[in-house]
Amino acid sequence: MQYETNSKLIKPNDIFIAIKGQHYDGHNFIEEAIKNKASKIIGEDDIKNIKIYKKVKNTKKYLTKVISKENKKLTKNFKIIGITGTKGKSTTAMILYQMLKLLNVNCAYIGTLGLHYKDVKMSLNNTTPDILSLNKILQKLKEENITHIIMEVSSHALCENRIKGLRFYSAAFTNLSQDHLDYHKDMQNYLKAKLKILRYLDGKIILNNDDPAASSFKKKTSKNITIGQDGDYKLDSFRLYPTGTIINFEYQYSKYTVAIPLIGRYNIYNYLTALALCNNLGYSLLDIINLTNSLKGIVGRNELIKSDKGYAIIDYAHSPKSVEETLLAYRELKIGKMITIIGCGGNRDKTKRPIMGKLATKYSDYVIFTSDNPRDEDPKEILKDITKDLTDNNYEVIEDRRAAIKKGVKLLKKNDYLLILGKGHENYQLIKNVKYHFDDKEEVLKYLH
């Protein structure tokens, strides 16, 4: 017996819960659920002529209640590590996932990059799946004898009770900057959402001590470990290179040096957070440092492509802070010119668009503004929002993303950097809410070679 909210997935004896969603009303699919031999129907409407129908006040709350109880039982034997923050969740989580795999831990990753365990890689609809999808994932991971789960925990998930029933062995907070204000309305609400992770925490939380929002977490809990320039894992110095970074840090009066295959100052914090989480799980610092040479770069996160024409970088940066940090990272490294291709998503926070336009033209030698998941919006209007306050003239607008990438590659000369920002690992474009295949990496490789 399985709970389902999609009538098409109903198998004999399953229970169908009719949810009133943004685009569909599950009550319209009750007949299909019955045809597929559902044993019970749960809904909110007054329906008298169906014997197996049960009316409840709120089907979403009902679903959360029953599934959270199941998830609580399911996860008793897992060590779950939850990672929240505006930027760096995917990179930190994937570094930790790789570390644990190299330490021969039977672990899984759940996040923006999908579901990963053993040799399995599956895409997911959300960074943190809805509570029912998560329940199915947890059932599968239990069958596969997974012992450790690394989860990205989004602010949306924390507000919508998607992780209700779970307990975190440990957690991490990476940073806080402007994003998702279309959902949270202001930064105060956004911070409050992030702080909710503490309600699910049994152990310690790793905090980025150099981010101002860390103080809000410290006020809520004394069970914290800090990383940063004045942290428990104290960052002493670092050296940036085109293909990686050397970090010198101190922990409990001992000094350590490690070379990581990641570029940019912000990735120092992502690595140290993952290292602290791994160390907190009981693995020695020396073992973790020794395996760091075997870590791979993260797909769509500062993904470097070398060619005779220059360097191309695919990155997911899509908020003002992440765009600024990415551009600054490459300004520090560049020998030649820096060309940036960037856009903004439709049906999302419009206030960040002109900010990102200014940042791109400020830190780049040349910018091509283009389309990036316009969704229901007119791409031309999004591009007008991005460019409306610009005073520099070092840019052009090419709405078609494929044509923009082709032009960017054409402009590349030896030792130049071409930064293609916003989509990272995504292999689609959302136009009028239709998903079309589109992969930045595929496109850039096509024109580079």
Salt bridges, closest charged atoms under 4 A:
GLU4 OE1 - LYS136 NZ 2.72
ASP25 OD1 - HIS27 ND1 2.76
GLU32 OE1 - LYS8 NZ 3.69
ASP45 OD1 - LYS20 NZ 2.91
ASP45 OD1 - HIS27 NE2 3.99
ASP46 OD1 - LYS55 NZ 2.86
GLU144 OE1 - LYS118 NZ 3.05
GLU144 OE2 - LYS140 NZ 3.48
GLU160 OE1 - ARG162 NH2 2.75
ASP179 OD2 - HIS180 NE2 3.50
ASP179 OD2 - HIS318 NE2 3.72
ASP179 OD1 - LYS352 NZ 3.32
ASP202 OD1 - ARG167 NH2 2.94
ASP236 OD2 - LYS255 NZ 3.57
GLU250 OE1 - LYS255 NZ 3.16
GLU303 OE2 - LYS441 NZ 2.59
GLU325 OE1 - LYS87 NZ 3.65
GLU332 OE2 - ARG265 NE 2.87
ASP365 OD2 - LYS334 NZ 3.29
GLU377 OE1 - LYS350 NZ 3.92
GLU377 OE2 - ARG353 NH2 2.64
GLU381 OE2 - LYS384 NZ 3.41
ASP385 OD2 - ARG353 NH1 2.89
GLU396 OE2 - LYS407 NZ 2.68
GLU399 OE1 - LYS380 NZ 3.01
GLU426 OE1 - LYS423 NZ 2.89
ASP440 OD2 - ARG401 NH2 2.89
GLU442 OE1 - HIS437 NE2 3.11
GLU443 OE1 - ARG402 NE 3.11
GLU443 OE1 - LYS446 NZ 3.12
